[in-house]
């Protein structure tokens, strides 16, 4: 192989290795900063893919440095590690165990209720004694009930598996919230 071709292959492999290292450093920094944005993890995957393409383009010369095994291994590592982390985060959220919560509000008058299931909120008007069963894997479950009559006593209760997690009773407005880990 001509020396010019070997030099070109060496430069492609070096570029592949450098991109792989940049991708891994970028990934490590995103993990250390506890970034929850998937975009920070997609960047290293893209850089790893580009590094893999460069490594494939530079597969011609065995004497070119760095070696082809190093270029392929680093590029594959830079692409697969962030992809596995993204996949495991998505899978863990989908496979998280859910619990059945019973949320009950009792009031002699109709109440305006906001139900919190993680980041989701639902607003409804309930009559006295309404109960909702909520199957959720959220870490925050709550209910806020308010009546138009400020002297009306409202009680609320959140139960899981028959155990009362939160109970409160107040006049006019009541807020029951359960945060996983506080029990």
VMD Tcl script that builds the backbone (N, CA, C; Angstrom):
set m [mol new atoms 549]
animate dup $m
set s [atomselect $m all]
$s set {name element resname resid chain x y z} {
  {N N UNK 1 A 0.859 -1.174 0.000}
  {CA C UNK 1 A 0.000 0.000 0.000}
  {C C UNK 1 A 0.901 1.233 0.000}
  {N N UNK 2 A 0.600 2.221 -0.822}
  {CA C UNK 2 A 1.421 3.439 -0.859}
  {C C UNK 2 A 1.384 4.158 0.488}
  {N N UNK 3 A 2.459 4.884 0.739}
  {CA C UNK 3 A 2.589 5.579 2.021}
  {C C UNK 3 A 1.498 6.636 2.203}
  {N N UNK 4 A 1.077 7.310 1.130}
  {CA C UNK 4 A 0.011 8.317 1.201}
  {C C UNK 4 A -1.311 7.701 1.617}
  {N N UNK 5 A -1.593 6.508 1.104}
  {CA C UNK 5 A -2.838 5.813 1.481}
  {C C UNK 5 A -2.779 5.404 2.953}
  {N N UNK 6 A -1.632 4.914 3.421}
  {CA C UNK 6 A -1.467 4.527 4.818}
  {C C UNK 6 A -1.658 5.733 5.727}
  {N N UNK 7 A -1.139 6.882 5.321}
  {CA C UNK 7 A -1.298 8.107 6.105}
  {C C UNK 7 A -2.768 8.527 6.174}
  {N N UNK 8 A -3.479 8.410 5.057}
  {CA C UNK 8 A -4.907 8.765 5.028}
  {C C UNK 8 A -5.716 7.832 5.931}
  {N N UNK 9 A -5.393 6.532 5.884}
  {CA C UNK 9 A -6.092 5.568 6.730}
  {C C UNK 9 A -5.785 5.848 8.198}
  {N N UNK 10 A -4.533 6.170 8.494}
  {CA C UNK 10 A -4.155 6.498 9.871}
  {C C UNK 10 A -4.928 7.709 10.375}
  {N N UNK 11 A -5.081 8.701 9.525}
  {CA C UNK 11 A -5.831 9.911 9.926}
  {C C UNK 11 A -7.310 9.587 10.163}
  {N N UNK 12 A -7.890 8.743 9.311}
  {CA C UNK 12 A -9.289 8.357 9.510}
  {C C UNK 12 A -9.457 7.594 10.828}
  {N N UNK 13 A -8.544 6.669 11.095}
  {CA C UNK 13 A -8.623 5.910 12.342}
  {C C UNK 13 A -8.416 6.810 13.546}
  {N N UNK 14 A -7.475 7.722 13.446}
  {CA C UNK 14 A -7.240 8.660 14.539}
  {C C UNK 14 A -8.481 9.516 14.781}
  {N N UNK 15 A -9.106 9.970 13.706}
  {CA C UNK 15 A -10.342 10.749 13.839}
  {C C UNK 15 A -11.434 9.906 14.492}
  {N N UNK 16 A -11.508 8.634 14.117}
  {CA C UNK 16 A -12.492 7.731 14.710}
  {C C UNK 16 A -12.245 7.567 16.203}
  {N N UNK 17 A -11.003 7.356 16.580}
  {CA C UNK 17 A -10.664 7.180 17.991}
  {C C UNK 17 A -10.948 8.452 18.783}
  {N N UNK 18 A -10.572 9.601 18.218}
  {CA C UNK 18 A -10.807 10.880 18.905}
  {C C UNK 18 A -12.307 11.122 19.081}
  {N N UNK 19 A -13.102 10.874 18.043}
  {CA C UNK 19 A -14.561 11.044 18.160}
  {C C UNK 19 A -15.142 10.095 19.201}
  {N N UNK 20 A -14.633 8.875 19.244}
  {CA C UNK 20 A -15.119 7.905 20.230}
  {C C UNK 20 A -14.811 8.379 21.643}
  {N N UNK 21 A -13.609 8.872 21.851}
  {CA C UNK 21 A -13.230 9.354 23.176}
  {C C UNK 21 A -14.056 10.580 23.555}
  {N N UNK 22 A -14.268 11.487 22.614}
  {CA C UNK 22 A -15.110 12.666 22.875}
  {C C UNK 22 A -16.525 12.216 23.241}
  {N N UNK 23 A -17.054 11.233 22.526}
  {CA C UNK 23 A -18.401 10.733 22.819}
  {C C UNK 23 A -18.465 10.135 24.215}
  {N N UNK 24 A -17.462 9.360 24.590}
  {CA C UNK 24 A -17.456 8.754 25.917}
  {C C UNK 24 A -17.287 9.793 27.021}
  {N N UNK 25 A -16.465 10.801 26.783}
  {CA C UNK 25 A -16.299 11.876 27.771}
  {C C UNK 25 A -17.600 12.673 27.904}
  {N N UNK 26 A -18.230 12.985 26.778}
  {CA C UNK 26 A -19.501 13.704 26.784}
  {C C UNK 26 A -20.559 12.896 27.544}
  {N N UNK 27 A -20.581 11.590 27.306}
  {CA C UNK 27 A -21.515 10.709 27.998}
  {C C UNK 27 A -21.239 10.697 29.508}
  {N N UNK 28 A -19.962 10.559 29.881}
  {CA C UNK 28 A -19.598 10.532 31.299}
  {C C UNK 28 A -19.969 11.844 31.989}
  {N N UNK 29 A -19.753 12.956 31.323}
  {CA C UNK 29 A -20.106 14.251 31.912}
  {C C UNK 29 A -21.613 14.373 32.084}
  {N N UNK 30 A -22.367 13.927 31.097}
  {CA C UNK 30 A -23.826 13.982 31.207}
  {C C UNK 30 A -24.306 13.121 32.369}
  {N N UNK 31 A -23.682 11.972 32.563}
  {CA C UNK 31 A -24.068 11.094 33.673}
  {C C UNK 31 A -23.657 11.694 35.020}
  {N N UNK 32 A -22.471 12.284 35.089}
  {CA C UNK 32 A -22.011 12.887 36.343}
  {C C UNK 32 A -22.842 14.097 36.729}
  {N N UNK 33 A -23.325 14.826 35.741}
  {CA C UNK 33 A -24.160 15.986 36.009}
  {C C UNK 33 A -25.611 15.583 36.231}
  {N N UNK 34 A -25.873 14.276 36.193}
  {CA C UNK 34 A -27.219 13.724 36.398}
  {C C UNK 34 A -28.225 14.338 35.452}
  {N N UNK 35 A -27.817 14.492 34.232}
  {CA C UNK 35 A -28.718 15.058 33.242}
  {C C UNK 35 A -29.778 14.025 32.873}
  {N N UNK 36 A -31.032 14.405 33.001}
  {CA C UNK 36 A -32.113 13.488 32.682}
  {C C UNK 36 A -32.609 13.686 31.252}
  {N N UNK 37 A -32.001 14.561 30.525}
  {CA C UNK 37 A -32.432 14.799 29.155}
  {C C UNK 37 A -31.821 13.755 28.231}
  {N N UNK 38 A -32.669 13.119 27.475}
  {CA C UNK 38 A -32.221 12.079 26.561}
  {C C UNK 38 A -31.329 12.678 25.476}
  {N N UNK 39 A -31.523 13.946 25.149}
  {CA C UNK 39 A -30.708 14.583 24.104}
  {C C UNK 39 A -29.226 14.538 24.464}
  {N N UNK 40 A -28.904 14.630 25.750}
  {CA C UNK 40 A -27.507 14.559 26.165}
  {C C UNK 40 A -26.944 13.148 25.982}
  {N N UNK 41 A -27.804 12.167 25.957}
  {CA C UNK 41 A -27.350 10.799 25.759}
  {C C UNK 41 A -27.405 10.389 24.292}
  {N N UNK 42 A -28.199 11.085 23.498}
  {CA C UNK 42 A -28.271 10.792 22.072}
  {C C UNK 42 A -27.024 11.323 21.365}
  {N N UNK 43 A -26.469 12.431 21.840}
  {CA C UNK 43 A -25.254 13.003 21.240}
  {C C UNK 43 A -24.107 12.011 21.177}
  {N N UNK 44 A -23.765 11.341 22.294}
  {CA C UNK 44 A -22.699 10.344 22.235}
  {C C UNK 44 A -23.004 9.182 21.292}
  {N N UNK 45 A -24.262 8.787 21.164}
  {CA C UNK 45 A -24.618 7.708 20.243}
  {C C UNK 45 A -24.328 8.146 18.812}
  {N N UNK 46 A -24.693 9.376 18.476}
  {CA C UNK 46 A -24.441 9.894 17.123}
  {C C UNK 46 A -22.938 10.008 16.868}
  {N N UNK 47 A -22.206 10.548 17.845}
  {CA C UNK 47 A -20.752 10.630 17.684}
  {C C UNK 47 A -20.133 9.244 17.528}
  {N N UNK 48 A -20.612 8.281 18.274}
  {CA C UNK 48 A -20.128 6.908 18.150}
  {C C UNK 48 A -20.430 6.319 16.785}
  {N N UNK 49 A -21.605 6.637 16.246}
  {CA C UNK 49 A -21.957 6.145 14.909}
  {C C UNK 49 A -21.037 6.746 13.850}
  {N N UNK 50 A -20.752 8.042 13.976}
  {CA C UNK 50 A -19.828 8.691 13.036}
  {C C UNK 50 A -18.437 8.076 13.171}
  {N N UNK 51 A -18.004 7.832 14.399}
  {CA C UNK 51 A -16.697 7.211 14.618}
  {C C UNK 51 A -16.655 5.809 14.019}
  {N N UNK 52 A -17.759 5.070 14.099}
  {CA C UNK 52 A -17.809 3.732 13.512}
  {C C UNK 52 A -17.722 3.799 11.987}
  {N N UNK 53 A -18.397 4.759 11.400}
  {CA C UNK 53 A -18.312 4.936 9.939}
  {C C UNK 53 A -16.875 5.246 9.535}
  {N N UNK 54 A -16.215 6.129 10.284}
  {CA C UNK 54 A -14.812 6.450 9.983}
  {C C UNK 54 A -13.921 5.221 10.147}
  {N N UNK 55 A -14.178 4.416 11.173}
  {CA C UNK 55 A -13.392 3.200 11.383}
  {C C UNK 55 A -13.604 2.215 10.236}
  {N N UNK 56 A -14.845 2.129 9.734}
  {CA C UNK 56 A -15.112 1.257 8.593}
  {C C UNK 56 A -14.427 1.763 7.330}
  {N N UNK 57 A -14.402 3.061 7.146}
  {CA C UNK 57 A -13.730 3.636 5.979}
  {C C UNK 57 A -12.225 3.405 6.045}
  {N N UNK 58 A -11.682 3.271 7.241}
  {CA C UNK 58 A -10.237 3.143 7.429}
  {C C UNK 58 A -9.809 1.699 7.643}
  {N N UNK 59 A -10.581 0.748 7.207}
  {CA C UNK 59 A -10.237 -0.648 7.474}
  {C C UNK 59 A -9.223 -1.222 6.495}
  {N N UNK 60 A -8.764 -0.460 5.549}
  {CA C UNK 60 A -7.908 -0.966 4.478}
  {C C UNK 60 A -6.497 -1.349 4.867}
  {N N UNK 61 A -5.828 -0.634 5.732}
  {CA C UNK 61 A -4.413 -0.851 5.989}
  {C C UNK 61 A -4.181 -1.400 7.380}
  {N N UNK 62 A -3.426 -2.505 7.434}
  {CA C UNK 62 A -3.117 -3.100 8.730}
  {C C UNK 62 A -1.975 -2.382 9.428}
  {N N UNK 63 A -1.138 -1.659 8.677}
  {CA C UNK 63 A 0.012 -0.995 9.290}
  {C C UNK 63 A -0.320 0.398 9.797}
  {N N UNK 64 A -1.445 0.928 9.405}
  {CA C UNK 64 A -1.832 2.263 9.856}
  {C C UNK 64 A -2.107 2.226 11.355}
  {N N UNK 65 A -1.787 3.325 12.026}
  {CA C UNK 65 A -1.982 3.427 13.461}
  {C C UNK 65 A -2.982 4.517 13.754}
  {N N UNK 66 A -3.814 4.399 14.744}
  {CA C UNK 66 A -4.002 3.277 15.658}
  {C C UNK 66 A -4.585 2.073 14.927}
  {N N UNK 67 A -4.522 0.934 15.558}
  {CA C UNK 67 A -4.963 -0.310 14.931}
  {C C UNK 67 A -6.458 -0.346 14.687}
  {N N UNK 68 A -6.878 -1.193 13.748}
  {CA C UNK 68 A -8.310 -1.271 13.414}
  {C C UNK 68 A -9.157 -1.785 14.583}
  {N N UNK 69 A -8.598 -2.666 15.395}
  {CA C UNK 69 A -9.363 -3.208 16.523}
  {C C UNK 69 A -9.687 -2.102 17.522}
  {N N UNK 70 A -8.704 -1.250 17.800}
  {CA C UNK 70 A -8.924 -0.141 18.737}
  {C C UNK 70 A -9.994 0.801 18.201}
  {N N UNK 71 A -9.909 1.139 16.931}
  {CA C UNK 71 A -10.881 2.062 16.336}
  {C C UNK 71 A -12.291 1.479 16.381}
  {N N UNK 72 A -12.448 0.201 16.004}
  {CA C UNK 72 A -13.770 -0.428 16.026}
  {C C UNK 72 A -14.304 -0.580 17.452}
  {N N UNK 73 A -13.456 -0.995 18.372}
  {CA C UNK 73 A -13.894 -1.197 19.759}
  {C C UNK 73 A -14.346 0.114 20.401}
  {N N UNK 74 A -13.555 1.156 20.255}
  {CA C UNK 74 A -13.925 2.438 20.854}
  {C C UNK 74 A -15.190 3.002 20.220}
  {N N UNK 75 A -15.307 2.913 18.908}
  {CA C UNK 75 A -16.497 3.435 18.231}
  {C C UNK 75 A -17.744 2.668 18.667}
  {N N UNK 76 A -17.626 1.357 18.741}
  {CA C UNK 76 A -18.764 0.538 19.174}
  {C C UNK 76 A -19.128 0.840 20.623}
  {N N UNK 77 A -18.124 0.964 21.467}
  {CA C UNK 77 A -18.356 1.290 22.872}
  {C C UNK 77 A -19.020 2.653 23.021}
  {N N UNK 78 A -18.533 3.634 22.260}
  {CA C UNK 78 A -19.097 4.984 22.337}
  {C C UNK 78 A -20.537 5.021 21.862}
  {N N UNK 79 A -20.905 4.095 21.009}
  {CA C UNK 79 A -22.268 4.073 20.483}
  {C C UNK 79 A -23.195 3.233 21.363}
  {N N UNK 80 A -22.703 2.111 21.868}
  {CA C UNK 80 A -23.572 1.171 22.575}
  {C C UNK 80 A -23.828 1.574 24.026}
  {N N UNK 81 A -22.825 2.056 24.742}
  {CA C UNK 81 A -23.005 2.375 26.168}
  {C C UNK 81 A -24.131 3.393 26.385}
  {N N UNK 82 A -24.127 4.551 25.703}
  {CA C UNK 82 A -25.256 5.478 25.914}
  {C C UNK 82 A -26.587 4.896 25.465}
  {N N UNK 83 A -26.578 4.101 24.394}
  {CA C UNK 83 A -27.827 3.497 23.921}
  {C C UNK 83 A -28.381 2.527 24.962}
  {N N UNK 84 A -27.511 1.763 25.608}
  {CA C UNK 84 A -27.956 0.835 26.658}
  {C C UNK 84 A -28.511 1.606 27.851}
  {N N UNK 85 A -27.857 2.703 28.214}
  {CA C UNK 85 A -28.344 3.511 29.338}
  {C C UNK 85 A -29.717 4.099 29.019}
  {N N UNK 86 A -29.880 4.653 27.817}
  {CA C UNK 86 A -31.180 5.209 27.421}
  {C C UNK 86 A -32.238 4.109 27.435}
  {N N UNK 87 A -31.912 2.952 26.872}
  {CA C UNK 87 A -32.859 1.837 26.852}
  {C C UNK 87 A -33.228 1.361 28.240}
  {N N UNK 88 A -32.247 1.277 29.137}
  {CA C UNK 88 A -32.554 0.813 30.491}
  {C C UNK 88 A -33.391 1.816 31.265}
  {N N UNK 89 A -33.164 3.101 31.030}
  {CA C UNK 89 A -33.985 4.123 31.692}
  {C C UNK 89 A -35.424 4.036 31.205}
  {N N UNK 90 A -35.592 3.882 29.905}
  {CA C UNK 90 A -36.947 3.771 29.349}
  {C C UNK 90 A -37.618 2.496 29.851}
  {N N UNK 91 A -36.874 1.393 29.851}
  {CA C UNK 91 A -37.432 0.123 30.305}
  {C C UNK 91 A -37.778 0.159 31.793}
  {N N UNK 92 A -36.909 0.755 32.614}
  {CA C UNK 92 A -37.178 0.785 34.053}
  {C C UNK 92 A -38.422 1.599 34.367}
  {N N UNK 93 A -38.662 2.662 33.594}
  {CA C UNK 93 A -39.886 3.438 33.809}
  {C C UNK 93 A -41.120 2.655 33.420}
  {N N UNK 94 A -41.020 1.879 32.331}
  {CA C UNK 94 A -42.157 1.090 31.878}
  {C C UNK 94 A -42.370 -0.138 32.752}
  {N N UNK 95 A -41.296 -0.656 33.339}
  {CA C UNK 95 A -41.405 -1.875 34.128}
  {C C UNK 95 A -41.476 -1.614 35.622}
  {N N UNK 96 A -41.571 -0.347 36.007}
  {CA C UNK 96 A -41.618 -0.024 37.439}
  {C C UNK 96 A -42.879 -0.631 38.056}
  {N N UNK 97 A -42.766 -1.156 39.266}
  {CA C UNK 97 A -43.934 -1.778 39.886}
  {C C UNK 97 A -44.993 -0.731 40.200}
  {N N UNK 98 A -46.224 -1.081 39.940}
  {CA C UNK 98 A -47.290 -0.140 40.245}
  {C C UNK 98 A -48.044 -0.616 41.475}
  {N N UNK 99 A -48.690 0.320 42.110}
  {CA C UNK 99 A -49.480 0.033 43.310}
  {C C UNK 99 A -50.892 0.534 43.074}
  {N N UNK 100 A -51.819 -0.034 43.804}
  {CA C UNK 100 A -53.210 0.391 43.725}
  {C C UNK 100 A -53.494 1.284 44.919}
  {N N UNK 101 A -53.888 2.504 44.642}
  {CA C UNK 101 A -54.207 3.479 45.679}
  {C C UNK 101 A -55.707 3.717 45.683}
  {N N UNK 102 A -56.262 3.828 46.868}
  {CA C UNK 102 A -57.661 4.222 47.027}
  {C C UNK 102 A -57.645 5.647 47.560}
  {N N UNK 103 A -58.224 6.551 46.815}
  {CA C UNK 103 A -58.279 7.946 47.233}
  {C C UNK 103 A -59.740 8.286 47.483}
  {N N UNK 104 A -60.020 8.758 48.677}
  {CA C UNK 104 A -61.408 9.034 49.065}
  {C C UNK 104 A -61.531 10.444 49.609}
  {N N UNK 105 A -62.554 11.145 49.161}
  {CA C UNK 105 A -62.881 12.470 49.684}
  {C C UNK 105 A -64.311 12.420 50.184}
  {N N UNK 106 A -64.528 12.933 51.389}
  {CA C UNK 106 A -65.859 12.928 51.965}
  {C C UNK 106 A -66.214 14.341 52.397}
  {N N UNK 107 A -67.374 14.797 51.940}
  {CA C UNK 107 A -67.857 16.136 52.277}
  {C C UNK 107 A -69.362 16.154 52.078}
  {N N UNK 108 A -70.074 16.884 52.912}
  {CA C UNK 108 A -71.531 16.961 52.720}
  {C C UNK 108 A -71.904 17.773 51.478}
  {N N UNK 109 A -71.001 18.629 51.023}
  {CA C UNK 109 A -71.247 19.440 49.827}
  {C C UNK 109 A -70.363 18.947 48.691}
  {N N UNK 110 A -70.742 19.262 47.439}
  {CA C UNK 110 A -69.864 18.921 46.313}
  {C C UNK 110 A -68.510 19.644 46.461}
  {N N UNK 111 A -67.447 18.992 46.028}
  {CA C UNK 111 A -66.105 19.568 46.136}
  {C C UNK 111 A -65.420 19.545 44.764}
  {N N UNK 112 A -64.586 20.547 44.546}
  {CA C UNK 112 A -63.733 20.553 43.368}
  {C C UNK 112 A -62.436 19.848 43.750}
  {N N UNK 113 A -62.072 18.838 42.970}
  {CA C UNK 113 A -60.957 17.966 43.320}
  {C C UNK 113 A -59.904 18.004 42.221}
  {N N UNK 114 A -58.631 18.073 42.630}
  {CA C UNK 114 A -57.500 17.917 41.724}
  {C C UNK 114 A -56.750 16.675 42.185}
  {N N UNK 115 A -56.644 15.686 41.301}
  {CA C UNK 115 A -55.957 14.442 41.612}
  {C C UNK 115 A -54.588 14.479 40.945}
  {N N UNK 116 A -53.532 14.235 41.727}
  {CA C UNK 116 A -52.166 14.204 41.197}
  {C C UNK 116 A -51.687 12.760 41.145}
  {N N UNK 117 A -51.284 12.344 39.966}
  {CA C UNK 117 A -50.687 11.023 39.761}
  {C C UNK 117 A -49.356 11.265 39.071}
  {N N UNK 118 A -48.314 11.476 39.874}
  {CA C UNK 118 A -47.026 11.868 39.301}
  {C C UNK 118 A -47.152 13.265 38.733}
  {N N UNK 119 A -46.827 13.426 37.461}
  {CA C UNK 119 A -46.914 14.728 36.803}
  {C C UNK 119 A -48.300 14.982 36.223}
  {N N UNK 120 A -49.150 13.965 36.178}
  {CA C UNK 120 A -50.502 14.109 35.624}
  {C C UNK 120 A -51.444 14.690 36.667}
  {N N UNK 121 A -52.306 15.587 36.208}
  {CA C UNK 121 A -53.308 16.187 37.086}
  {C C UNK 121 A -54.669 16.071 36.420}
  {N N UNK 122 A -55.654 15.740 37.233}
  {CA C UNK 122 A -57.019 15.636 36.752}
  {C C UNK 122 A -57.896 16.477 37.670}
  {N N UNK 123 A -58.737 17.320 37.089}
  {CA C UNK 123 A -59.649 18.154 37.874}
  {C C UNK 123 A -61.078 17.696 37.631}
  {N N UNK 124 A -61.806 17.442 38.714}
  {CA C UNK 124 A -63.206 17.012 38.615}
  {C C UNK 124 A -63.984 17.591 39.782}
  {N N UNK 125 A -65.306 17.558 39.672}
  {CA C UNK 125 A -66.180 17.921 40.784}
  {C C UNK 125 A -66.792 16.630 41.306}
  {N N UNK 126 A -66.647 16.409 42.607}
  {CA C UNK 126 A -67.143 15.186 43.233}
  {C C UNK 126 A -68.284 15.492 44.173}
  {N N UNK 127 A -69.186 14.518 44.265}
  {CA C UNK 127 A -70.219 14.568 45.285}
  {C C UNK 127 A -69.682 13.894 46.541}
  {N N UNK 128 A -70.415 13.978 47.595}
  {CA C UNK 128 A -69.981 13.442 48.888}
  {C C UNK 128 A -69.654 11.952 48.806}
  {N N UNK 129 A -68.534 11.575 49.428}
  {CA C UNK 129 A -68.190 10.174 49.579}
  {C C UNK 129 A -67.587 9.498 48.365}
  {N N UNK 130 A -67.219 10.232 47.346}
  {CA C UNK 130 A -66.627 9.598 46.160}
  {C C UNK 130 A -65.270 9.001 46.465}
  {N N UNK 131 A -64.978 7.889 45.800}
  {CA C UNK 131 A -63.707 7.188 45.947}
  {C C UNK 131 A -63.173 6.895 44.558}
  {N N UNK 132 A -61.868 6.978 44.397}
  {CA C UNK 132 A -61.244 6.614 43.134}
  {C C UNK 132 A -60.170 5.570 43.429}
  {N N UNK 133 A -60.074 4.587 42.554}
  {CA C UNK 133 A -59.002 3.603 42.638}
  {C C UNK 133 A -57.995 3.962 41.558}
  {N N UNK 134 A -56.756 4.103 41.963}
  {CA C UNK 134 A -55.703 4.563 41.070}
  {C C UNK 134 A -54.585 3.533 41.047}
  {N N UNK 135 A -54.333 2.951 39.882}
  {CA C UNK 135 A -53.221 2.017 39.711}
  {C C UNK 135 A -52.063 2.818 39.147}
  {N N UNK 136 A -51.027 3.010 39.955}
  {CA C UNK 136 A -49.979 3.938 39.567}
  {C C UNK 136 A -48.605 3.456 39.998}
  {N N UNK 137 A -47.590 3.853 39.214}
  {CA C UNK 137 A -46.204 3.632 39.620}
  {C C UNK 137 A -45.515 4.968 39.881}
  {N N UNK 138 A -46.298 6.030 40.015}
  {CA C UNK 138 A -45.761 7.362 40.290}
  {C C UNK 138 A -45.255 7.435 41.728}
  {N N UNK 139 A -44.307 8.324 41.954}
  {CA C UNK 139 A -43.769 8.483 43.303}
  {C C UNK 139 A -44.556 9.512 44.104}
  {N N UNK 140 A -45.400 10.288 43.436}
  {CA C UNK 140 A -46.210 11.289 44.125}
  {C C UNK 140 A -47.675 11.052 43.765}
  {N N UNK 141 A -48.480 10.822 44.784}
  {CA C UNK 141 A -49.918 10.656 44.629}
  {C C UNK 141 A -50.557 11.678 45.558}
  {N N UNK 142 A -51.552 12.378 45.060}
  {CA C UNK 142 A -52.162 13.366 45.939}
  {C C UNK 142 A -53.537 13.777 45.484}
  {N N UNK 143 A -54.197 14.485 46.374}
  {CA C UNK 143 A -55.523 15.011 46.070}
  {C C UNK 143 A -55.701 16.319 46.818}
  {N N UNK 144 A -56.286 17.276 46.136}
  {CA C UNK 144 A -56.599 18.573 46.729}
  {C C UNK 144 A -58.087 18.779 46.521}
  {N N UNK 145 A -58.814 18.964 47.589}
  {CA C UNK 145 A -60.262 19.142 47.500}
  {C C UNK 145 A -60.650 20.478 48.109}
  {N N UNK 146 A -61.557 21.169 47.438}
  {CA C UNK 146 A -61.990 22.487 47.894}
  {C C UNK 146 A -63.507 22.592 47.697}
  {N N UNK 147 A -64.149 23.175 48.688}
  {CA C UNK 147 A -65.595 23.389 48.590}
  {C C UNK 147 A -65.886 24.883 48.575}
  {N N UNK 148 A -67.019 25.225 48.009}
  {CA C UNK 148 A -67.400 26.636 47.916}
  {C C UNK 148 A -67.761 27.211 49.285}
  {N N UNK 149 A -68.177 26.364 50.195}
  {CA C UNK 149 A -68.554 26.799 51.531}
  {C C UNK 149 A -67.342 26.622 52.443}
  {N N UNK 150 A -66.767 27.734 52.903}
  {CA C UNK 150 A -65.502 27.665 53.644}
  {C C UNK 150 A -65.617 26.991 55.006}
  {N N UNK 151 A -66.835 26.817 55.522}
  {CA C UNK 151 A -66.988 26.181 56.833}
  {C C UNK 151 A -67.275 24.681 56.733}
  {N N UNK 152 A -67.467 24.178 55.524}
  {CA C UNK 152 A -67.732 22.752 55.337}
  {C C UNK 152 A -66.455 21.953 55.578}
  {N N UNK 153 A -66.550 20.929 56.404}
  {CA C UNK 153 A -65.391 20.090 56.711}
  {C C UNK 153 A -65.255 19.016 55.636}
  {N N UNK 154 A -64.048 18.927 55.087}
  {CA C UNK 154 A -63.728 17.935 54.065}
  {C C UNK 154 A -62.679 16.995 54.648}
  {N N UNK 155 A -62.856 15.705 54.412}
  {CA C UNK 155 A -61.826 14.760 54.828}
  {C C UNK 155 A -61.334 14.004 53.595}
  {N N UNK 156 A -60.053 13.667 53.614}
  {CA C UNK 156 A -59.509 12.871 52.517}
  {C C UNK 156 A -58.600 11.807 53.103}
  {N N UNK 157 A -58.449 10.737 52.322}
  {CA C UNK 157 A -57.646 9.619 52.782}
  {C C UNK 157 A -57.055 8.926 51.561}
  {N N UNK 158 A -55.774 8.548 51.658}
  {CA C UNK 158 A -55.126 7.770 50.612}
  {C C UNK 158 A -54.681 6.461 51.251}
  {N N UNK 159 A -55.162 5.338 50.656}
  {CA C UNK 159 A -54.820 4.020 51.174}
  {C C UNK 159 A -54.119 3.209 50.090}
  {N N UNK 160 A -53.185 2.357 50.531}
  {CA C UNK 160 A -52.549 1.396 49.634}
  {C C UNK 160 A -52.549 0.054 50.353}
  {N N UNK 161 A -53.107 -0.941 49.705}
  {CA C UNK 161 A -53.194 -2.294 50.279}
  {C C UNK 161 A -53.848 -2.279 51.655}
  {N N UNK 162 A -54.872 -1.466 51.814}
  {CA C UNK 162 A -55.606 -1.404 53.070}
  {C C UNK 162 A -54.948 -0.564 54.154}
  {N N UNK 163 A -53.749 -0.076 53.918}
  {CA C UNK 163 A -53.049 0.739 54.905}
  {C C UNK 163 A -53.263 2.211 54.584}
  {N N UNK 164 A -53.629 2.982 55.575}
  {CA C UNK 164 A -53.823 4.419 55.381}
  {C C UNK 164 A -52.446 5.081 55.311}
  {N N UNK 165 A -52.167 5.719 54.176}
  {CA C UNK 165 A -50.898 6.421 53.989}
  {C C UNK 165 A -50.983 7.867 54.443}
  {N N UNK 166 A -52.090 8.507 54.099}
  {CA C UNK 166 A -52.297 9.917 54.432}
  {C C UNK 166 A -53.772 10.120 54.727}
  {N N UNK 167 A -54.052 10.883 55.755}
  {CA C UNK 167 A -55.431 11.260 56.068}
  {C C UNK 167 A -55.405 12.686 56.591}
  {N N UNK 168 A -56.382 13.471 56.192}
  {CA C UNK 168 A -56.453 14.859 56.657}
  {C C UNK 168 A -57.911 15.290 56.649}
  {N N UNK 169 A -58.231 16.239 57.513}
  {CA C UNK 169 A -59.591 16.751 57.595}
  {C C UNK 169 A -59.498 18.229 57.940}
  {N N UNK 170 A -60.134 19.055 57.132}
  {CA C UNK 170 A -60.107 20.511 57.343}
  {C C UNK 170 A -61.388 21.149 56.813}
  {N N UNK 171 A -61.575 22.375 57.219}
  {CA C UNK 171 A -62.717 23.136 56.726}
  {C C UNK 171 A -62.316 23.882 55.452}
  {N N UNK 172 A -63.166 23.812 54.426}
  {CA C UNK 172 A -62.972 24.579 53.192}
  {C C UNK 172 A -62.067 23.938 52.166}
  {N N UNK 173 A -60.887 23.548 52.557}
  {CA C UNK 173 A -59.951 22.943 51.608}
  {C C UNK 173 A -59.061 21.951 52.342}
  {N N UNK 174 A -58.708 20.881 51.646}
  {CA C UNK 174 A -57.834 19.863 52.228}
  {C C UNK 174 A -56.890 19.366 51.136}
  {N N UNK 175 A -55.670 19.054 51.552}
  {CA C UNK 175 A -54.648 18.589 50.613}
  {C C UNK 175 A -53.995 17.343 51.204}
  {N N UNK 176 A -54.197 16.210 50.550}
  {CA C UNK 176 A -53.544 14.958 50.945}
  {C C UNK 176 A -52.540 14.593 49.866}
  {N N UNK 177 A -51.297 14.420 50.252}
  {CA C UNK 177 A -50.276 14.016 49.298}
  {C C UNK 177 A -49.426 12.921 49.912}
  {N N UNK 178 A -49.070 11.944 49.088}
  {CA C UNK 178 A -48.180 10.887 49.511}
  {C C UNK 178 A -46.986 10.875 48.561}
  {N N UNK 179 A -45.796 10.946 49.128}
  {CA C UNK 179 A -44.569 10.893 48.345}
  {C C UNK 179 A -43.858 9.590 48.696}
  {N N UNK 180 A -43.618 8.755 47.679}
  {CA C UNK 180 A -42.947 7.468 47.901}
  {C C UNK 180 A -41.597 7.696 48.593}
  {N N UNK 181 A -41.332 6.914 49.608}
  {CA C UNK 181 A -40.090 7.056 50.356}
  {C C UNK 181 A -40.274 7.814 51.656}
  {N N UNK 182 A -41.369 8.568 51.766}
  {CA C UNK 182 A -41.637 9.285 53.014}
  {C C UNK 182 A -42.395 8.428 54.019}
  {N N UNK 183 A -42.796 7.215 53.607}
  {CA C UNK 183 A -43.620 6.411 54.507}
  {C C UNK 183 A -42.810 5.721 55.505}
}
mol reanalyze $m
mol bondsrecalc $m
mol representation Tube
mol addrep $m
